[in-house]
Each structure stands twice: as C-alpha cells, then as structure tokens.
C-alpha cells in the first residue's frame, strides 16, 4: 500500500483533476463528477458541457474534492461539499422520507484510477476530505455508502464508497437507504 499525498481541488490542482478525468474517458460516460451538483448530468448534457460546468464551479470555489496523488499524478478523489452545493443524491425519495436533519456537508462521490484501485486511495482521499471540512469550519457530515459485507463488488462501481470505509473513519450508521446503502454521519 502506498502513501498518497492529498490536496484540495482548486484552480491550482484543476489541471491534475482534469488529466485524471481525461485519462478515464470523462468518468462514467463523461460525468466529470457533476452528477450531484444542481446542474446534474444526463442525455441533455455533453461531456464537454459537464467539463466546462465543473471547471467553472472549481474556479468560482463552488466545487470541493480531496485529490489523492501518487507522486505528481492525481490518482483519485473524494467529492464533498455543503448540502446546497450537492443537492442531488441517490435514493433521494427514501432519504427525504426519513430525514431528521440536514447535514452541513455531504460526501457524494469517489473515483480511483483503475491502476490504483484497492491500494488505499479512497481512504486517503476520505481522510483528506474530512481534514478539509475541518479546515473550512466543520459540522455534521453525511454520506450514503454501500454495504459490501463480504460480497464481491467491482470497485469501479462504488462511486459512493463502501460503508466499511466510512466506519473506519469514525462514521456511524444512521439508517438504511434502499437494499444496501446507508446514511452515515459524523461530526467534524
């Protein structure tokens, strides 16, 4: 397992983030990690439009992520942000039906370069995201990871992360969402 440096996504690290996304075919069909932002993604959006909207958000300070680096190369990230920055979540109807509070922060998405999967990149990026949230004032942090529980799951499809990863970082299960996803929460 390697040690990964973690840096915040901002104007200075945008080229590193963009290089990883471009090496990865735009990530999930050209999403550019826009799916959880208010603009969303879909058939009405091109990968080029998603890229442009993501870059504009980064340059305006309205997109947050912790980028994991292996040397000078960005190899993964953990996207986080205030709730209004990331209002679109999976299982939203079930989430709203049982919501007791609105978190200050959400962690919505992970991506790891295919050559670096299962090496601790997600854990490093999550730790970096939590450190950055603390630096930005902290508060209640929620995410919606998937319970793996011994199942064989392709890491390329764990965009919300594994429940076990969050528990190792001090998150507690709040309630179940769907068949295998959970609301997890921590105070930073």
BALO-755414 format. One record per atom (N, C-alpha, C): residue in three letters; y, z, x. Coordinates in steps of 0.05 Angstrom, whole numbers, plus 5000, padded with zeros to 4 digits. Each point is the difference from the previous one (the first is absolute). Layout:
ALAYZX
...
//
This chain:
UNK497650005017
UNK502450004983
UNK502550005018
UNK501949834994
UNK502449975016
UNK502250194990
UNK501950045017
UNK502450144991
UNK502049784992
UNK501250044977
UNK501949804990
UNK502850124999
UNK502049865010
UNK502750084996
UNK500949924972
UNK501750164988
UNK501049944973
UNK503049985001
UNK501149804987
UNK502949964998
UNK500649934971
UNK502450074992
UNK501049944972
UNK500649704998
UNK499449894977
UNK500849734994
UNK503150004995
UNK501349845016
UNK502949964997
UNK500749735013
UNK502649955002
UNK500849745011
UNK498849955028
UNK499950215017
UNK499049965027
UNK497049955001
UNK498550104980
UNK497149955000
UNK499149784981
UNK501949894985
UNK499349794982
UNK498549775013
UNK500849905024
UNK498449795012
UNK497150075005
UNK499550255007
UNK497250095005
UNK498450004974
UNK501250114979
UNK498850004973
UNK499449714991
UNK502149835003
UNK499749724991
UNK497849865016
UNK499850055026
UNK497949885016
UNK497250074990
UNK499650264993
UNK497450084989
UNK499449864974
UNK502050004982
UNK499649874974
UNK499449705004
UNK501449875017
UNK499649725005
UNK497249955012
UNK499150175019
UNK497349985011
UNK497950044979
UNK500750144979
UNK498150074979
UNK500349834975
UNK501149765003
UNK500249814978
UNK501850114977
UNK502050155006
UNK501850104979
UNK499150254986
UNK497650095007
UNK498750244989
UNK499549974970
UNK497550024992
UNK499249984972
UNK501449774985
UNK499749765011
UNK501049774986
UNK503049965002
UNK501350115020
UNK502949975003
UNK501750224988
UNK498850234996
UNK501450234987
UNK502450105017
UNK499750015026
UNK502050115018
UNK500750294992
UNK498150134988
UNK500350294993
UNK502350044980
UNK500249814981
UNK502150014979
UNK498950094973
UNK497450024997
UNK498750054974
UNK500950254986
UNK500850215015
UNK500750264988
UNK503150034997
UNK501549825011
UNK503050004996
UNK500649894972
UNK502550064991
UNK500749904973
UNK499649704996
UNK500549845021
UNK499849714997
UNK497149924995
UNK498150145011
UNK497249944997
UNK499249735013
UNK497649924994
UNK498949745009
UNK498649874977
UNK499149765003
UNK498649864979
UNK500149705002
UNK499049874980
UNK500049715001
UNK502849875001
UNK501950154991
UNK502849894999
UNK501450045027
UNK498650125020
UNK501250065026
UNK498549855022
UNK501449885018
UNK498749875023
UNK499950215023
UNK498149965019
UNK500050175023
UNK502750005015
UNK501349775001
UNK502649995013
UNK502150174986
UNK499950004973
UNK501850174985
UNK499450305004
UNK497450075001
UNK499350275005
UNK501050095028
UNK499749825020
UNK500950065027
UNK503050055000
UNK501449824987
UNK503050024999
UNK500950264987
UNK498750074977
UNK500750254986
UNK499350245016
UNK497850005014
UNK499250235017
UNK502050035023
UNK500749785013
UNK501950025022
UNK502750104991
UNK500949914977
UNK502650094989
UNK499850304994
UNK497850104989
UNK499750294995
UNK500050165026
UNK498649905020
UNK500050145026
UNK502850015011
UNK501449785001
UNK502649995012
UNK502050184985
UNK499650034973
UNK501750174984
UNK499250305000
UNK497750065013
UNK499050275001
UNK498550084975
UNK499049814984
UNK498750054975
UNK497049935000
UNK498850025024
UNK497149965004
UNK499350195022
UNK497950164996
UNK499150205020
UNK497149955007
UNK499450035025
UNK497249995009
UNK499850135027
UNK497750115007
UNK499450095026
UNK498249795013
UNK500949885021
UNK498549785014
UNK498550125023
UNK497449945002
UNK498350095022
UNK499949775021
UNK500350085025
UNK500049815022
UNK497850075020
UNK498649795009
UNK498250015022
UNK501449865023
UNK501250165017
UNK501849895021
UNK502549894986
UNK500649755005
UNK502449874988
UNK499449864974
UNK497550004992
UNK499249844977
UNK499650184975
UNK501449934978
UNK499750144975
UNK497349924988
UNK498450214994
UNK497349954991
UNK499450124972
UNK502050124987
UNK499750104974
UNK502450154990
UNK499950084974
UNK502250154989
UNK499150174976
UNK501750194993
UNK499850164976
UNK502749984986
UNK500149884976
UNK502449974985
UNK500550254984
UNK502550095000
UNK500850244985
UNK502949954991
UNK500950164981
UNK502849994992
UNK500550184976
UNK502650034994
UNK500750154976
UNK498849864975
UNK499550164980
UNK498749894976
UNK501449764988
UNK502750005000
UNK501449774989
UNK499849755017
UNK499450045026
UNK499649775018
UNK497249874996
UNK498150174991
UNK497249914996
UNK499150084972
UNK501149884979
UNK499350084973
UNK497449884989
UNK499149785013
UNK497649864990
UNK497650115014
UNK498150124984
UNK497650125012
UNK497649904984
UNK497750015012
UNK497549934986
UNK499350234980
UNK498749934979
UNK499250204980
UNK502450144987
UNK502249854997
UNK502550124990
UNK499850134973
UNK498649874981
UNK499750114973
UNK498650275001
UNK497850025015
UNK498550265002
UNK501850205015
UNK501449915020
UNK501850185015
UNK502150124981
UNK501449834985
UNK502150104982
UNK498950184978
UNK497649954991
UNK498850164979
UNK499650295008
UNK499650055026
UNK499550275009
UNK502150115020
UNK502249855003
UNK502050085020
UNK501350264992
UNK500150195018
UNK501350254995
UNK502750025014
UNK500349865022
UNK502550005015
UNK500349725013
UNK502449945008
UNK500549755015
UNK500350085029
UNK498549885018
UNK500250085028
UNK502649905013
UNK500750125022
UNK502349915015
UNK499449745015
UNK497449995010
UNK499149785017
UNK497349904990
UNK499549745005
UNK497449894995
UNK499049865025
UNK497450025005
UNK498649845020
UNK498349804985
UNK500649745003
UNK498749804983
UNK498249815013
UNK500249965026
UNK498649775012
UNK499450055030
UNK497649925008
UNK499349995028
UNK499149715006
UNK500449925025
UNK498849765010
UNK499450045029
UNK497649915008
UNK499250025028
UNK499049725009
UNK500949915023
UNK499149755011
UNK496950015002
UNK498749784993
UNK497149994999
UNK498750085026
UNK501249955023
UNK498950075025
UNK500250305007
UNK501550154984
UNK500550285005
UNK499050194978
UNK498549904981
UNK499050164978
UNK497950205010
UNK499950234987
UNK498250225006
UNK500450115029
UNK502550005008
UNK500750115026
UNK502150224998
UNK500850084976
UNK502050214997
UNK502849914995
UNK500449744995
UNK502749904996
UNK501250124974
UNK498450004978
UNK501150114975
UNK500750295003
UNK498550165014
UNK500650285004
UNK502550035016
UNK500349845021
UNK502550025016
UNK502449924983
UNK499749784985
UNK502349914983
UNK500750204978
UNK497950134988
UNK500650204980
UNK501450245012
UNK499150095023
UNK501350215014
UNK502949935007
UNK500549765008
UNK502749905006
UNK501749994975
UNK498849924978
UNK501549994974
UNK500850284992
UNK498250195003
UNK500750284992
UNK502150115018
UNK499949945026
UNK502150095018
UNK502749884993
UNK500049744992
UNK502549874993
UNK501150114973
UNK498250064981
UNK500850124975
UNK501350275006
UNK498850165018
UNK501250265007
UNK502849965012
UNK500249805018
UNK502649955013
UNK502149924979
UNK499249864979
UNK501849914980
UNK500550214978
UNK499150245004
UNK500650224981
UNK497650124986
UNK497749865001
UNK497550114989
UNK500150014969
UNK498150164989
UNK499750024972
UNK497149964992
UNK499649954974
UNK497349954990
UNK499249715005
UNK497649975011
UNK499049745007
UNK497449954984
UNK499849774988
UNK497649934985
UNK498849745010
UNK497449974996
UNK498749745005
UNK497649984981
UNK498749775000
UNK498049944980
UNK497649875014
UNK498750145019
UNK497849885015
UNK497449994985
UNK498149875013
UNK497449954989
UNK497950195012
UNK498350124983
UNK497850165009
UNK497849825011
UNK499350045026
UNK497949845012
UNK497350144996
UNK499950265005
UNK497650164994
UNK497449875009
UNK499949925025
UNK497549895010
UNK499449714992
UNK501649884983
UNK499649724993
UNK500949825022
UNK498749775003
UNK500949805020
UNK502249834987
UNK502450035010
UNK502349864989
UNK501349845022
UNK500649764996
UNK501449845020
UNK502850115005
UNK500650065024
UNK502650125007
UNK502349804994
UNK499449744998
UNK502149814994
UNK501050034971
UNK498550144983
UNK500850034972
UNK501150284994
UNK500350175020
UNK501050284996
UNK503050015003
UNK501449834985
UNK503050005004
UNK501350264992
UNK498850174983
UNK501150264993
UNK498950225018
UNK498249935018
UNK498850195019
UNK497750154987
UNK498650155017
UNK497750164991
UNK500950294994
UNK498950104978
UNK500650284992
UNK499550195023
UNK497849965014
UNK499350185022
UNK502150015022
UNK501349775005
UNK502249995020
UNK502350184991
UNK500749984975
UNK502350174990
UNK499350295001
UNK497550074994
UNK499250285001
UNK500150115028
UNK499349835019
UNK500250095029
UNK502950055008
UNK501949874986
UNK502850045006
UNK501350214982
UNK498450164986
UNK501150224984
UNK500749954971
UNK499349774990
UNK500549944971
UNK497850134983
UNK500850074976
UNK498250114980
UNK499649814977
UNK497550004989
UNK499549844976
UNK501450134977
UNK501449834984
UNK501350104976
UNK498449924975
UNK499449744998
UNK498449914977
UNK499049725006
UNK498049924985
UNK498749745005
UNK501549784985
UNK500149775012
UNK501149764988
UNK497949785001
UNK499149914977
UNK498049795001
UNK497350125010
UNK498349825008
UNK497350085007
UNK499850145027
UNK501649915020
UNK499750115027
UNK502750085013
UNK502249964987
UNK502650065012
UNK500950284990
UNK501650125017
UNK501050274995
UNK503050015005
UNK501450174985
UNK502750085007
UNK499750235021
UNK501249975023
UNK500050215020
UNK502950075006
UNK500450255007
UNK502850105004
UNK500150195024
UNK502249995013
UNK500650205021
UNK503050045000
UNK500950235010
UNK502850065004
UNK500650005029
UNK501949845008
UNK500849965028
UNK502750135005
//
